[in-house]
């Protein structure tokens, strides 16, 4: 799967399949991509979500919550649950065919420009936020970590977990661990 300027391309066995707005994508600008536990491809765009299932795009029954809204990050956790960041400020878990908001109004000011998402093996939610922050939600609530300022920038673009539980945050400003 490759995001291209006018949608998405799938290459398999020397054959290319193109998906555009004419095929049912909500928007041609692909912003997130992931595979769920059933093998469906979740396609986040600037204007919503599409699901590739058995050779065609299909709608989700409870997608009205996110319809027409930008998907800025996506993650599948170890239990097979899908997680989405919508419009850079709301986090949803897709469970039992429904989108459940996990956004907390108490930390609303921290939850702006969310652009990377990770749910670790212990169930903590990690979010890259703004130009220089990582947020973590655990059993004690939300924690806000500032990334040191760098000349090249401090924006975290990727989050990953090692088998030992170390969380890595990477971006133009370097690599940081928690």
Secondary structure, 3 states (H helix, E strand, C coil): CEEECCEEEEEECCEEEEECHHHCCCCCCEEEEEECCCCCEEEEECCEEEEEECCEEECCCCHHHCCCCCEEEEEECCCCCEEEEECCCEEEEEECCEEEECCCHHHCCCCCCEEEEEECCCCCEEEEECCCEEEEEECCEEEEEECCCCCCCCCEEEEEECCCCCEEEEECCEEEEC
